[in-house]
Amino acid sequence: MKYLCVEEFLKMSQDAPMIDVRSEAEYLHAHIPGAYNIQLFNNEERAEIGLIYKLQGSDDAVSKGLELVEPKFSHYFDQLRQLTTKKQILIYCWRGGMRSSSLAWLYETGCYECFVLTKGYKAFRNHVLESFSKPAKIFIIGGKTGSGKTDILKELYDKGEQVIDLEYYANHKGSAFGHLGQPPQPSSEYFENQLFMEWNKFDLAKPIWIEDENQQIGNIFIPKPLWIQMQKSLVFMIDVSLEKRLIRLMLEYSCFNKEYLIGCFEKIGRRIGSENLKTAVYCLNNDDLKTACNIVLKYYDKAYLNSLSKKNSELVHTIECPDTDLTLISEILQAKVNSNPIRFIPDET
């Protein structure tokens, strides 16, 4: 078997399958995106071995591990054959220790060429977080709720720009209504891993477009090093009229059951005030989605402007958009970036 650093491991993963040999619980919490799970020990076996190690020492733990693994040799091969026909495979565990090396040894007896991630998944995680600390040419698309920021990101992506859609990876749109129509959120750790796999493709010297977000999106958090960079980056505030934003919001939420929408309003009831909550619920029950959306927009507009006011004013550029044509807006943004050098706010000392 051969050992690879994180960069070599990820580069080779473009052609060879990655096998995560950790337990199912470890894998489901977070893993390297694209990796398959062939667990050396299941959740219960891992817990049992851990207890033996703690109470009786490493020798007894290793003996128990061998006892559990030996009857499953053929099973490991069957799982691998179902996943790939390739003879080169990449393997990792938590620290790049006995679990990955043991399964690599077994597969090599079956004529597979195995490459093990040095220091395992832990090394990958360190690499992920370090990558977001590298200076990048980030530009932020800001704007009040309903301005079409996500659609603008998609248009920029279609034009060949480097884009990170945080809400896509978070499975959440960032508000009390953000979970509607979305699959369950990943763990913050897996969210970071997914972001990294896209980030790792980028040329950091070229523009990277990101939507303006709070650090917390639903129940997960933007990695702190990336968040810090975002706070120092230029913000293009897309200024769209209230009426056009209302139309966008109504189209977006008209497909949802009114009970779901009422539940979302109740989550922010204390913030919008009891009278506004009563009015919104009444309107939803009487199919007046426009008035309900207007109530929520007033709340989120105030919150967004308050957040924007805390940024350095020199970093905020307002772009008035009487025409909401996405192609036109994206072309304006590209022109602005090409005519304005990136600026950062220096760290406080």
NORZI-V534108 format. One record per pair of residues at least 12 apart in sequence whose C-alpha atoms are under 8 Angstrom apart, sorted by the first residue. I is the first residue (numbers start at 1). J is the second residue. If there is no record, write none. Layout:
i = (I;I)
j = (J;J)
//
This chain:
i = (1;1;1;1;1;1;1;2;2;2;3;3;3;3;4;4;4;4;5;5;6;6;6;6;6;9;9;9;13;16;16;16;16;17;17;17;17;17;17;17;18;18;18;18;18;18;18;19;19;19;19;19;19;19;19;20;20;20;20;20;20;20;20;21;21;21;21;21;21;21;21;21;21;21;22;22;22;22;22;22;22;22;22;23;23;23;23;23;23;24;24;24;24;25;29;29;29;30;30;30;30;31;31;31;32;32;32;32;33;33;33;36;38;38;38;40;40;40;41;41;45;49;49;49;49;73;77;87;87;87;88;88;88;88;89;89;89;89;90;90;90;90;91;91;91;91;91;92;92;92;92;93;93;93;94;94;94;94;95;95;95;95;95;95;96;96;96;96;96;96;97;97;100;101;104;125;128;128;128;129;129;131;131;132;132;132;132;133;133;133;135;135;136;136;136;136;136;136;137;137;137;137;137;137;137;138;138;138;138;138;138;138;138;139;139;139;139;139;139;139;139;139;140;140;140;140;140;140;140;140;140;141;141;141;141;141;141;141;141;142;142;142;142;142;142;143;143;143;143;143;143;144;144;144;144;144;144;144;145;145;145;145;146;146;146;146;146;147;147;147;147;147;148;149;149;150;150;151;152;152;152;153;153;153;153;155;155;155;156;161;161;161;162;162;162;162;162;163;163;163;164;164;164;164;164;164;164;165;165;166;166;166;167;169;169;169;170;170;170;170;170;170;171;171;171;171;172;172;172;173;173;174;174;174;174;174;175;175;176;176;176;176;177;177;178;179;180;185;185;186;187;188;188;188;188;191;192;192;207;212;215;231;232;232;232;232;232;233;233;233;233;233;234;234;234;234;234;234;235;235;235;236;236;236;236;236;237;237;237;237;238;238;238;238;239;239;239;239;240;240;240;240;241;241;246;246;246;246;249;250;250;250;254;258;258;261;262;262;262;265;265;265;271;272;272;276;279;280;280;315)
j = (104;105;108;113;114;115;116;114;115;116;115;116;117;118;115;116;117;118;117;118;117;118;123;124;127;90;115;117;90;86;88;89;90;35;36;84;86;88;89;90;34;35;36;89;90;91;92;35;36;37;38;89;90;91;92;35;36;37;38;39;91;92;93;37;38;39;40;41;91;92;93;99;100;103;37;38;39;40;41;92;93;94;99;39;40;41;42;43;46;37;39;42;43;43;187;189;190;187;189;190;193;121;190;193;121;124;190;193;193;194;197;83;76;79;80;69;99;103;68;69;68;61;62;64;65;106;107;111;112;113;112;113;114;115;112;113;114;115;114;115;116;117;104;114;115;116;117;116;117;120;121;117;120;121;119;120;121;122;118;119;120;121;122;123;116;117;118;119;120;121;119;120;116;116;116;193;192;193;196;223;225;196;200;196;223;225;226;225;226;229;204;229;204;205;206;207;208;229;204;205;206;207;208;233;342;207;208;209;210;229;230;233;234;207;208;209;210;230;233;234;235;236;209;210;211;212;230;233;234;235;236;209;210;211;212;235;236;237;238;211;212;235;236;237;238;212;236;237;238;239;240;238;239;240;300;301;304;305;245;297;300;301;244;245;246;248;249;238;239;240;245;248;248;211;238;165;211;326;326;329;330;165;209;210;211;326;327;330;330;207;208;209;202;206;207;208;209;208;209;210;195;198;199;208;209;210;211;210;211;195;210;211;217;191;194;195;185;186;191;217;218;220;183;184;185;186;185;217;218;217;218;213;214;216;217;218;217;218;264;265;267;268;261;264;218;218;256;219;220;220;220;219;220;221;222;220;222;223;337;235;227;311;315;343;344;345;346;315;342;343;344;345;315;316;317;342;343;344;315;316;317;316;317;318;319;333;316;317;318;319;318;319;320;321;318;319;320;321;320;321;322;324;321;322;290;293;294;297;293;289;290;293;289;284;285;284;280;281;284;277;280;281;299;296;299;295;292;292;295;343)
//
